[in-house]
Amino acid sequence: MKKIIEIKDINKYYSVGAEKLHALKDVNLEVDEGEFLAILGPSGSGKSTLINVIGCMDKSDSGSYCLDDCQIEQASEKELTQIRNEKIGFIFQKYHLIQTYNVMQNIIMPLLVRGMTQKEAEAASLETIRMLGLEERMHHKPRELSGGQQQRVAIARALVGEPAILLVDEPTGALDQTSGKEVLKLFHRLHEVGNTIVMITHDLGVAQHAQRIVRIVDGELLEE
């Protein structure tokens, strides 16, 4: 089985005034292709720092990180931008949709960044839009959608570029219970068709939907 994520002895420090905060402590993590992993931890445990490192939005201070055969600590800023666009599908708790764009315009953004024309990007995204049941919403703006529908748009935008991993941050945090259950069912479907999913959550009930759980406590990762 191919390893999509290989993290070895990663440490991350932050300066807070005169103090040095050790946010990640010798973290080791491997994720197989097609695996559904939950990283479970309370606020302040280091999970946001870890998701930033996994998502190539921040680099560690020591250790190594290989994402889908790319050595991240050796990558330039330009290469990291390309890796984020091509290898990682981000799904944020607050959706991060552009309010002045409609559903289709929001979904095709990663493909336009890659250099596709509008027409090519729209054609390439239709299957994803259908899979997520958004055909009738393509010309609606985010404010015209429910929270669950906005989360589905965010998932479609993450999926459309066929990334190596889906990186999911507190997927049900902004949703009511019914919408939250629908979104978790959707992640099960995505996992069943072969997507690799890494989900960050503080909620054990949400984490238990994953295939495997690791806990982060005071910057240290512990296997369940």
Secondary structure, DSSP 8 states (H G I E B T S, - for coil): --EEEEEEEEEEEEEETTEEEEEEEEEEEEEETT-EEEEE--TTSSHHHHHHHHTTSS--SEEEEEETTEEGGG--HHHHHHHHHHHEEEE-TT----TTS-HHHHHTHHHHHTT--HHHHHHHHHHHHHHTT-GGGTT--GGGS-HHHHHHHHHHHHHTT--SEEEEESTTTTS-HHHHHHHHHHHHHHHHTT--EEEEES-HHHHTTSSEEEEEETTEEEE-
